[in-house]
Amino acid sequence: MKGVKNLRFVKEKLIFLALILAMSVFSPASSDAAPKIAADAAILMDVSSGQVLYDKHGSKRRSPASLTKIMTGIIALEYSHLGEVVTVSRKAGAVSTGSTIGLKAGDKITLSNLLEAALLSSANDSTVAIAEHIGLSHDAFIHLMNKKAVALGAFQTRFANTNGYSNPNHYSTAQDLAIITRYALQNESFNRLVSTKETTVAWYEPIKEKEIKNTNRILTQEEYPGIDGVKTGTAIKAGKCYIASATRDGRRLIAVILHSPKRYEDAVELLDYGFNNTDLYVLCRKGQAFPGVSVSEGVKSRVPAIANEEVSAYMDTQNPTQVQGKVIASKLTAPVKKGDIIGQVIFTTDQGELGRTDLVAKESVRKPWWPVRIWK
């Protein structure tokens, strides 16, 4: 990304602000010039702001396959330590469906190695071993996963297992998975794991090793500049799924691809669109003046309003859209102190909300001197 100050200075004059009194409804931003994606559902999200830059059926419920393991990893990292030694149960050792690392009942292996197996090679037996170690039971761990999803705002997500096996009660959406992944990427250990191309998983007991390679082909083959994660997933019902993250010039994006015949191509197209066709626009600067707000019982009938913070958002550079600044004013009665919050300004396009900030009083408005109040 270019220098933000220069970018903002040049492009803020392109923003047209229509100030009206109204409420706004959130809807992810999109563009007519956005790429064509083969996936049934897809989302492109800016990691820093959480802003959605592209949305194709992002709220449509779908099976997440092994993208589930991103939440498994979050719970493991937050409820335990990587150096803990896990004793594999009979249940974990009996897992044989899909990808596994061949765990056997009684094996001892560190949580770090189990997470590497789960997040790199998508080992299904390792997630069961992780769950039973941390939650004391598989079901208790799943409860933690669902509780965390709600806490993150992923309200259209429900987990029934730790690995992504198809189940009517196991589902998510592209948007929820982007929210979950954005949160996971704040964890240094998670970042390290999902950006690892290959490693050696070592057992504590019996002593043995297994070479594993990340299933993320774009990462392992360095097919995309700046690629640094995240996870693949494949199942009959879910189809081929993929969450990719990439960083360029300090800006990081997440592309979520669900049920696609060409998941890698879709991810690359979305990431290219985000890096090459969207830039940061200033919607208002801190201290910018907005229409004054009415005040009753004061020496003045209106108080000047200014923006409390700068607001900026990413938009399509090829198809910049008109932006409205919708002012919502509080009902004020004097006295009003300088700096009091007196309303909000919400910036929207025809696609939905881009950002908002509080409006504060630029100056104080006092009540009239008491003889004047009595006279009135």
N, C-alpha and C positions, 0 to 999 in steps of 0.2 A: 504494500500500500504506500502511496505517496505521502509526503509530509502532511500531517493532518491539518496544520495551520494554513498552509498554502491551499490545500484542497478546499477547506472550508471557506476561505476568503474568496476564492474564485467562484464557488458554486452556490453560496448562499443567496446570491442575487437571482438565481434561477427559480427560487422558491416563491410561489404566489400564495399569500396568506389571506384567506377570506374569513374575517372574524364574525362569528354568529353565536347567539346564545342557544346551545343545544347540548344534548347528551350524545355520546358516541358508543358504538358497539364494536368489540374487537373481532377482527378477522385477519388471518395471515396475509401478508403482502404477496403479490405476484405480478407478472408482467406479460403483456401480449408477445413480447420478444423472447420469452423464456424458452429454454430448450425443450425438445420433444423427448419424453422419457417412456421407455417400454414397460417399466415396472407398473404393477397394479396400484401401488402407492409409493410416494416418495416425499421427502422433506429435505430442504437445504437450510441450515441454521448457522448463524454467526455465533461463535462460542462466547465471545466477550459480552455481547448484549443479550443473547438469547433471541434475537430477532429472526423471524422466519423469512427467508429470501425467495423461496419457491415452495409451492405446496401442490401436490397432486393427491387427492383423496387422503390427506394427512390424518384425518380423524376417522377413517374407515377401519373398523376392527379386523385384524388379521392375526394369523398364527405367527409368532416371532421366531420359531425354530431355536437354533443355538444362540441367537442374539440375547436370549434369556440369561446366558452366562455372564453378561455384563452386570446384571443385578446380583447374581450369585457372587461375583467378585467384589462388588461394593460391600455387601454384608460381611463377607469374609475379612476384608481389610479393616472394617470398622469395629468388628467384634472379637478380633483375635490378633495375634502377632505372627509374622511370617516364619519365625523360628520355631514355632510350636510343632511338636512331633505328634502326628495323627496315627492312631491305630485303626487299621481298616477293618470294618465289620463284615459279617457274612453277607449282609445285604449289598454293601458297596462292592464287595469282591465278586458278587454274582452278576453284576451288570455286564452284559455282553452285546447289547444292541447299539449299533452305530459306532462312532469312534471311541476307543478306549486306550488306556495305557497298560492294561493287563494287571490291574490290582488284584491281590488275593487276600482272603480273610487272614488277619493276623499280621499283614505287612505293616511296617512302620515307615512313615515318610513325612517330611516336613510340609507344613501348610504352603510354604513358598513353592515347593515343587508341584504340589497339587494344583495351585493356581496357574502355574506355567502350563501345565497339561490342559487345564480347562480353557484358558484364554488363548493359547497358541494353537494347540492341536484339537481343541474342542472335545476333550475326553469326557465322556458321560459318567464313567465310573468315579472320576475324581470329584465331580460336583456332589455326588451322594456322600462320599467320604468327608468332604468339607462340611456338608450340611449336618451330618450326624455328630461331627466333632464340635461344632459351634453351637448348634441348636439342641443338642442332646437327642433330638429325633429329627427325621427328615421333615415331618409336618410342622414342627415348631420353627424350623428354619424358613420354611415357605411362608409362615405367618409373618416373620420378620421382613421377608421380601415384599409382601403385599402392604405391610405397614409403611415401609420405606417408600413404596411407589406413591401412596396417598400423600405422604409428607412432602414429596417432591412436586406434587401437582399432576402426577400421571394418573388421572382419575379414570381413564378408559383402559387401564391395564389390570390384569389379574393373573397371578401365577398359580399353577397347580403342581409344578415340579421345578427342579433346579437346573435342568439341562435343555428343555425345549421340546420334549416329546409332545406329539399332538394330543390334545385333550380339549373337549368342548369348554372347559372352564379355565383354559390357559390361552390368553390372548393379549394383544396390545395394539397400538397404532403407530404409524410412522412418527407422528408428532410426540407421543409419549416416549418412544424410544430415543428420540433426539433429546428430550428433556433429561432422561435418565443418563444418557451418554455424556451430555454436557456436564452433569454433576460428577460423574465418574472421572472425567478428565481433570478435575480439580485435585485429584489424589495423585501424588507423585509416584507411588508404587504402581498404581494402575497404569499410568502413562508409560512407565518403564516396561511393564509386562506386555502391553498391546503393541509396543513399538519394537519388540524383540523379534528378530527374524528366525532364529533357531537357537536351541539350547540343549543341554543335557539334563534330563531328569534323573536324580540320584535317590535311591532308596536308603533309608537309615538302617533298616533291617528287613529282609536279608540284603546284604550289600550287592547292589547291581545298578546298572545304568541303562537309560534308553534315550536315544537321540530323537528329538522332535523338531518339527518345522512349522512355522506359522502358516495357517491356511489362507492368510490374506495375501493372495498372489501379487497384488500391486505393490505391497510392501516388500515381500521377499525378492521380487525381481526388479525392484526400483523402477517401476513403470510410470511413476508420476512424481514430478518435482514437489518436494515438501510433504509427501505422504508420511504419516506418523501414527497410524492406527486404522481401524479399531478391531472389527470382528466380522466373521462370515457366519452364515447359518443356512442349512439346507435340510429340507424335509419334504415328504410327498405333498402334504397339505399346504405347507408354507411356501413351497417352491424355493428358488434360490434367492437368498436375502444377503444383505451386506450393509454394514455401517462403516463409512470411511471418514477419516479426519485428515486434514492437511493444513500446513502452516506456511504462509508466505509473507515476508516483510512484516512479521509480527502479528499478522491476522490469521486466525484459525477458523476453519469451517468444518461442519459436520454434514455429511450426505447420508441419508437413510434410504435404502432401496429395499422394497419388499415385493416378493414374488415377481421376479424379472427373468426373462430369457437371456438377458445380457447385463447382469448386475454390475460388472466392472466397467463396462462402457457407459452405463447410465451414471455411475458414480463419478467418473471422469468428466462427463458432460456437465453434470451439476456443479462440480467443483470449479471447472473452467468458467462456467457462467458466473459463479459467485466472485471469483477473483478478477475476471476480465470485464464484466459487464455491470458490476455494482460498485458504487462509491459512497462515501460518507457526505451527507448534506447537513448543513446546520439549519435547523428549523427555527430556533430563536437563541439569542445569547442571554447570558445572565444579566439582569438589570434592564432588559429590553422593555419598553413601555407598551402597555395594553390599555384598552378602554377602561376608564375609571369605574369604580363600583359605588352605587348609591349608599348613602349613610343617612339614617334618620336621627333626629334629636341632636345634631351636631352643628358647629359654627359653619361648616361647609356641607353641601348636599352630596358631594362626591369625593372619593379619595383616589388619587392616582395609583394604578396597579402596575407592578413590574414583575418580570420573571425571576423566580428564586434561583433557578439553575439553567445552565445551557442544555438544550435538547438537540440531539442529532440522530439521524437514522440513515441506514443504507437504502439506496434506491437504484433502479435500473438507469444506467447512464444513457442508454439508447432510446429510452422511452420515459423520460421524467414526467411524472403525473402532478396534477394540481394538488396542493396541500391546503387543507383548511385548518385554521386554529380556532377551536371551539371553546369559548370562554364560559365557564360555569361560575357564577358569582354567589357568594354567601349573602345572607340577609344581615346587614350590619346596623348596629345601633351604637352611637357615640357613648363613651370615648373609644377611639381606635388608635392603637399605638403603631408607630413606625416599625415595620418589620413583621406585623401580625399577618398571619395567613388569612387572606380574604377571598380566595377562590382557586380555581385551577384553569389551566389552558391545556386542551387535549388536541394533539395534531393527528389528523386522519387523512387518508385518501379514500377513493371510492372502494378500495379493497379492505380498508380497516384502519386500526390505530397504529401509529408509528411511535408515539411517545407522548409524555405529559410532564408537567411541572407545576408546582404551586405558584400562585400569584400572591405577592405580599404588598402591604401598604408602603408606598414610597415616602409618605409623611404621616404625621399624626393628625387626628381630627378630635378636638376636645368638645365637650359640651359647652353651651353658652354660659356666661357668668350668671349666677343664680338669680339676680334681679330680672335679667332678661327672660329666664325661664318662667319666672312667676308672672311677668307681664304678658308673655305669650299665652 
